[in-house]
Amino acid sequence: QVQLVESGGGLVQAGGSLRLSCAASGSTFKINAVGWYRQAPGKQRELVATISSSGSTNYADSVKGRFTISRDNAKNTVSLRMDSLKPDDTAVYYCNARLLPRYGSRDYWGQGTQVTVSS
């Protein structure tokens, strides 16, 4: 089992910045990639950014150049730095951890943190 706890959401004006953090606990040695997804009202959950155990990153086109994902394997944390925020970035942001293939590539999710960007 892996537990994920997010922090850092809130209300910010357009053009502002926020930093989300996610702390993992439990069987963290089983984790492969970690990342952030978001879900806006009435929309499906979508990928924001992921980072592999080796540090390779992947971003949604909509956030490239504005968001930066990072992870600290020693502290079992993953962060998302969000700059130049837009009202369209408003959503609940979820931390995700995917286990290594030998553990079934199972996904774990945090409880979500609200990010609201006002115009």
Biotite code that builds the C-alpha atoms (Angstrom):
import biotite.structure as struc

atoms = struc.array([
    struc.Atom([0.000, 0.000, 0.000], chain_id="A", res_id=1, res_name="GLN", atom_name="CA", element="C"),
    struc.Atom([1.028, 3.556, -0.755], chain_id="A", res_id=2, res_name="VAL", atom_name="CA", element="C"),
    struc.Atom([-0.492, 6.643, 0.809], chain_id="A", res_id=3, res_name="GLN", atom_name="CA", element="C"),
    struc.Atom([-0.304, 10.058, -0.831], chain_id="A", res_id=4, res_name="LEU", atom_name="CA", element="C"),
    struc.Atom([-1.025, 13.379, 0.844], chain_id="A", res_id=5, res_name="VAL", atom_name="CA", element="C"),
    struc.Atom([-1.141, 16.599, -1.159], chain_id="A", res_id=6, res_name="GLU", atom_name="CA", element="C"),
    struc.Atom([-0.722, 20.153, 0.067], chain_id="A", res_id=7, res_name="SER", atom_name="CA", element="C"),
    struc.Atom([-0.303, 23.627, -1.355], chain_id="A", res_id=8, res_name="GLY", atom_name="CA", element="C"),
    struc.Atom([-3.492, 24.351, -3.240], chain_id="A", res_id=9, res_name="GLY", atom_name="CA", element="C"),
    struc.Atom([-5.393, 27.589, -2.919], chain_id="A", res_id=10, res_name="GLY", atom_name="CA", element="C"),
    struc.Atom([-6.689, 30.701, -4.622], chain_id="A", res_id=11, res_name="LEU", atom_name="CA", element="C"),
    struc.Atom([-4.416, 32.791, -6.808], chain_id="A", res_id=12, res_name="VAL", atom_name="CA", element="C"),
    struc.Atom([-4.852, 35.514, -9.392], chain_id="A", res_id=13, res_name="GLN", atom_name="CA", element="C"),
    struc.Atom([-4.123, 34.913, -13.040], chain_id="A", res_id=14, res_name="ALA", atom_name="CA", element="C"),
    struc.Atom([-0.416, 35.240, -13.701], chain_id="A", res_id=15, res_name="GLY", atom_name="CA", element="C"),
    struc.Atom([0.462, 34.113, -10.204], chain_id="A", res_id=16, res_name="GLY", atom_name="CA", element="C"),
    struc.Atom([2.257, 31.037, -8.940], chain_id="A", res_id=17, res_name="SER", atom_name="CA", element="C"),
    struc.Atom([1.575, 28.094, -6.656], chain_id="A", res_id=18, res_name="LEU", atom_name="CA", element="C"),
    struc.Atom([3.559, 25.103, -5.531], chain_id="A", res_id=19, res_name="ARG", atom_name="CA", element="C"),
    struc.Atom([1.906, 21.770, -4.865], chain_id="A", res_id=20, res_name="LEU", atom_name="CA", element="C"),
    struc.Atom([3.579, 19.074, -2.820], chain_id="A", res_id=21, res_name="SER", atom_name="CA", element="C"),
    struc.Atom([2.803, 15.409, -2.342], chain_id="A", res_id=22, res_name="CYS", atom_name="CA", element="C"),
    struc.Atom([4.259, 13.173, 0.329], chain_id="A", res_id=23, res_name="ALA", atom_name="CA", element="C"),
    struc.Atom([4.252, 9.419, -0.148], chain_id="A", res_id=24, res_name="ALA", atom_name="CA", element="C"),
    struc.Atom([4.371, 6.850, 2.612], chain_id="A", res_id=25, res_name="SER", atom_name="CA", element="C"),
    struc.Atom([4.013, 3.118, 2.947], chain_id="A", res_id=26, res_name="GLY", atom_name="CA", element="C"),
    struc.Atom([5.609, 0.826, 0.366], chain_id="A", res_id=27, res_name="SER", atom_name="CA", element="C"),
    struc.Atom([7.365, 3.664, -1.418], chain_id="A", res_id=28, res_name="THR", atom_name="CA", element="C"),
    struc.Atom([10.102, 1.341, -2.686], chain_id="A", res_id=29, res_name="PHE", atom_name="CA", element="C"),
    struc.Atom([7.514, -0.068, -5.091], chain_id="A", res_id=30, res_name="LYS", atom_name="CA", element="C"),
    struc.Atom([6.884, 3.300, -6.778], chain_id="A", res_id=31, res_name="ILE", atom_name="CA", element="C"),
    struc.Atom([7.967, 3.882, -10.347], chain_id="A", res_id=32, res_name="ASN", atom_name="CA", element="C"),
    struc.Atom([6.588, 7.081, -11.826], chain_id="A", res_id=33, res_name="ALA", atom_name="CA", element="C"),
    struc.Atom([4.809, 9.823, -9.923], chain_id="A", res_id=34, res_name="VAL", atom_name="CA", element="C"),
    struc.Atom([2.817, 12.696, -11.270], chain_id="A", res_id=35, res_name="GLY", atom_name="CA", element="C"),
    struc.Atom([-0.005, 15.177, -11.108], chain_id="A", res_id=36, res_name="TRP", atom_name="CA", element="C"),
    struc.Atom([-3.401, 15.010, -12.735], chain_id="A", res_id=37, res_name="TYR", atom_name="CA", element="C"),
    struc.Atom([-6.272, 17.467, -12.560], chain_id="A", res_id=38, res_name="ARG", atom_name="CA", element="C"),
    struc.Atom([-10.013, 17.457, -12.940], chain_id="A", res_id=39, res_name="GLN", atom_name="CA", element="C"),
    struc.Atom([-12.078, 20.535, -13.631], chain_id="A", res_id=40, res_name="ALA", atom_name="CA", element="C"),
    struc.Atom([-15.840, 20.599, -13.038], chain_id="A", res_id=41, res_name="PRO", atom_name="CA", element="C"),
    struc.Atom([-17.665, 18.680, -15.739], chain_id="A", res_id=42, res_name="GLY", atom_name="CA", element="C"),
    struc.Atom([-14.454, 17.408, -17.308], chain_id="A", res_id=43, res_name="LYS", atom_name="CA", element="C"),
    struc.Atom([-12.491, 14.200, -17.210], chain_id="A", res_id=44, res_name="GLN", atom_name="CA", element="C"),
    struc.Atom([-9.354, 13.856, -15.165], chain_id="A", res_id=45, res_name="ARG", atom_name="CA", element="C"),
    struc.Atom([-6.323, 14.736, -17.280], chain_id="A", res_id=46, res_name="GLU", atom_name="CA", element="C"),
    struc.Atom([-2.595, 14.350, -17.025], chain_id="A", res_id=47, res_name="LEU", atom_name="CA", element="C"),
    struc.Atom([-0.644, 17.438, -16.012], chain_id="A", res_id=48, res_name="VAL", atom_name="CA", element="C"),
    struc.Atom([2.889, 16.136, -15.548], chain_id="A", res_id=49, res_name="ALA", atom_name="CA", element="C"),
    struc.Atom([4.736, 12.972, -14.652], chain_id="A", res_id=50, res_name="THR", atom_name="CA", element="C"),
    struc.Atom([8.281, 12.132, -13.647], chain_id="A", res_id=51, res_name="ILE", atom_name="CA", element="C"),
    struc.Atom([9.863, 8.698, -13.757], chain_id="A", res_id=52, res_name="SER", atom_name="CA", element="C"),
    struc.Atom([12.159, 7.113, -11.225], chain_id="A", res_id=53, res_name="SER", atom_name="CA", element="C"),
    struc.Atom([15.083, 8.118, -13.439], chain_id="A", res_id=54, res_name="SER", atom_name="CA", element="C"),
    struc.Atom([13.915, 11.729, -13.631], chain_id="A", res_id=55, res_name="GLY", atom_name="CA", element="C"),
    struc.Atom([12.389, 11.779, -17.108], chain_id="A", res_id=56, res_name="SER", atom_name="CA", element="C"),
    struc.Atom([9.498, 14.221, -17.281], chain_id="A", res_id=57, res_name="THR", atom_name="CA", element="C"),
    struc.Atom([6.353, 14.472, -19.359], chain_id="A", res_id=58, res_name="ASN", atom_name="CA", element="C"),
    struc.Atom([4.016, 17.459, -19.514], chain_id="A", res_id=59, res_name="TYR", atom_name="CA", element="C"),
    struc.Atom([0.637, 18.189, -20.988], chain_id="A", res_id=60, res_name="ALA", atom_name="CA", element="C"),
    struc.Atom([0.949, 20.630, -23.865], chain_id="A", res_id=61, res_name="ASP", atom_name="CA", element="C"),
    struc.Atom([-1.246, 23.102, -22.012], chain_id="A", res_id=62, res_name="SER", atom_name="CA", element="C"),
    struc.Atom([1.257, 23.473, -19.157], chain_id="A", res_id=63, res_name="VAL", atom_name="CA", element="C"),
    struc.Atom([4.601, 23.157, -20.937], chain_id="A", res_id=64, res_name="LYS", atom_name="CA", element="C"),
    struc.Atom([6.865, 26.058, -20.116], chain_id="A", res_id=65, res_name="GLY", atom_name="CA", element="C"),
    struc.Atom([4.727, 27.088, -17.145], chain_id="A", res_id=66, res_name="ARG", atom_name="CA", element="C"),
    struc.Atom([4.746, 24.084, -14.803], chain_id="A", res_id=67, res_name="PHE", atom_name="CA", element="C"),
    struc.Atom([7.742, 22.182, -13.450], chain_id="A", res_id=68, res_name="THR", atom_name="CA", element="C"),
    struc.Atom([7.574, 18.786, -11.778], chain_id="A", res_id=69, res_name="ILE", atom_name="CA", element="C"),
    struc.Atom([10.286, 17.500, -9.492], chain_id="A", res_id=70, res_name="SER", atom_name="CA", element="C"),
    struc.Atom([10.774, 14.648, -7.071], chain_id="A", res_id=71, res_name="ARG", atom_name="CA", element="C"),
    struc.Atom([12.955, 13.941, -4.076], chain_id="A", res_id=72, res_name="ASP", atom_name="CA", element="C"),
    struc.Atom([13.382, 10.183, -3.826], chain_id="A", res_id=73, res_name="ASN", atom_name="CA", element="C"),
    struc.Atom([15.114, 10.411, -0.460], chain_id="A", res_id=74, res_name="ALA", atom_name="CA", element="C"),
    struc.Atom([12.159, 12.275, 1.053], chain_id="A", res_id=75, res_name="LYS", atom_name="CA", element="C"),
    struc.Atom([9.500, 10.465, -1.020], chain_id="A", res_id=76, res_name="ASN", atom_name="CA", element="C"),
    struc.Atom([8.005, 13.719, -2.220], chain_id="A", res_id=77, res_name="THR", atom_name="CA", element="C"),
    struc.Atom([6.936, 15.115, -5.569], chain_id="A", res_id=78, res_name="VAL", atom_name="CA", element="C"),
    struc.Atom([6.283, 18.775, -6.231], chain_id="A", res_id=79, res_name="SER", atom_name="CA", element="C"),
    struc.Atom([4.639, 20.794, -8.951], chain_id="A", res_id=80, res_name="LEU", atom_name="CA", element="C"),
    struc.Atom([5.686, 24.381, -9.425], chain_id="A", res_id=81, res_name="ARG", atom_name="CA", element="C"),
    struc.Atom([2.993, 26.261, -11.332], chain_id="A", res_id=82, res_name="MET", atom_name="CA", element="C"),
    struc.Atom([3.810, 29.663, -12.830], chain_id="A", res_id=83, res_name="ASP", atom_name="CA", element="C"),
    struc.Atom([1.852, 32.018, -15.072], chain_id="A", res_id=84, res_name="SER", atom_name="CA", element="C"),
    struc.Atom([-1.361, 30.454, -13.913], chain_id="A", res_id=85, res_name="LEU", atom_name="CA", element="C"),
    struc.Atom([-4.489, 30.879, -16.001], chain_id="A", res_id=86, res_name="LYS", atom_name="CA", element="C"),
    struc.Atom([-8.171, 30.578, -15.092], chain_id="A", res_id=87, res_name="PRO", atom_name="CA", element="C"),
    struc.Atom([-8.230, 27.393, -17.213], chain_id="A", res_id=88, res_name="ASP", atom_name="CA", element="C"),
    struc.Atom([-5.837, 25.832, -14.701], chain_id="A", res_id=89, res_name="ASP", atom_name="CA", element="C"),
    struc.Atom([-8.610, 25.854, -12.105], chain_id="A", res_id=90, res_name="THR", atom_name="CA", element="C"),
    struc.Atom([-9.225, 22.273, -11.022], chain_id="A", res_id=91, res_name="ALA", atom_name="CA", element="C"),
    struc.Atom([-8.741, 19.726, -8.301], chain_id="A", res_id=92, res_name="VAL", atom_name="CA", element="C"),
    struc.Atom([-5.168, 18.479, -8.577], chain_id="A", res_id=93, res_name="TYR", atom_name="CA", element="C"),
    struc.Atom([-4.404, 14.870, -7.700], chain_id="A", res_id=94, res_name="TYR", atom_name="CA", element="C"),
    struc.Atom([-1.075, 13.313, -6.908], chain_id="A", res_id=95, res_name="CYS", atom_name="CA", element="C"),
    struc.Atom([-0.506, 9.926, -8.534], chain_id="A", res_id=96, res_name="ASN", atom_name="CA", element="C"),
    struc.Atom([1.975, 7.146, -7.917], chain_id="A", res_id=97, res_name="ALA", atom_name="CA", element="C"),
    struc.Atom([2.318, 4.184, -10.255], chain_id="A", res_id=98, res_name="ARG", atom_name="CA", element="C"),
    struc.Atom([3.992, 1.051, -9.005], chain_id="A", res_id=99, res_name="LEU", atom_name="CA", element="C"),
    struc.Atom([6.743, -0.793, -10.837], chain_id="A", res_id=100, res_name="LEU", atom_name="CA", element="C"),
    struc.Atom([5.592, -3.422, -13.360], chain_id="A", res_id=101, res_name="PRO", atom_name="CA", element="C"),
    struc.Atom([6.654, -6.258, -11.103], chain_id="A", res_id=102, res_name="ARG", atom_name="CA", element="C"),
    struc.Atom([4.106, -4.943, -8.589], chain_id="A", res_id=103, res_name="TYR", atom_name="CA", element="C"),
    struc.Atom([1.347, -4.760, -11.161], chain_id="A", res_id=104, res_name="GLY", atom_name="CA", element="C"),
    struc.Atom([1.763, -1.116, -12.237], chain_id="A", res_id=105, res_name="SER", atom_name="CA", element="C"),
    struc.Atom([-1.033, -0.223, -9.843], chain_id="A", res_id=106, res_name="ARG", atom_name="CA", element="C"),
    struc.Atom([-2.049, 3.413, -9.477], chain_id="A", res_id=107, res_name="ASP", atom_name="CA", element="C"),
    struc.Atom([-2.483, 5.180, -6.157], chain_id="A", res_id=108, res_name="TYR", atom_name="CA", element="C"),
    struc.Atom([-4.104, 8.586, -5.744], chain_id="A", res_id=109, res_name="TRP", atom_name="CA", element="C"),
    struc.Atom([-4.095, 11.343, -3.206], chain_id="A", res_id=110, res_name="GLY", atom_name="CA", element="C"),
    struc.Atom([-7.266, 12.982, -1.962], chain_id="A", res_id=111, res_name="GLN", atom_name="CA", element="C"),
    struc.Atom([-6.844, 16.027, -4.195], chain_id="A", res_id=112, res_name="GLY", atom_name="CA", element="C"),
    struc.Atom([-6.184, 19.697, -3.571], chain_id="A", res_id=113, res_name="THR", atom_name="CA", element="C"),
    struc.Atom([-8.178, 22.566, -5.044], chain_id="A", res_id=114, res_name="GLN", atom_name="CA", element="C"),
    struc.Atom([-6.462, 25.151, -7.210], chain_id="A", res_id=115, res_name="VAL", atom_name="CA", element="C"),
    struc.Atom([-8.526, 28.174, -8.178], chain_id="A", res_id=116, res_name="THR", atom_name="CA", element="C"),
    struc.Atom([-7.196, 30.849, -10.512], chain_id="A", res_id=117, res_name="VAL", atom_name="CA", element="C"),
    struc.Atom([-9.202, 34.051, -10.666], chain_id="A", res_id=118, res_name="SER", atom_name="CA", element="C"),
    struc.Atom([-9.208, 36.333, -13.688], chain_id="A", res_id=119, res_name="SER", atom_name="CA", element="C"),
])
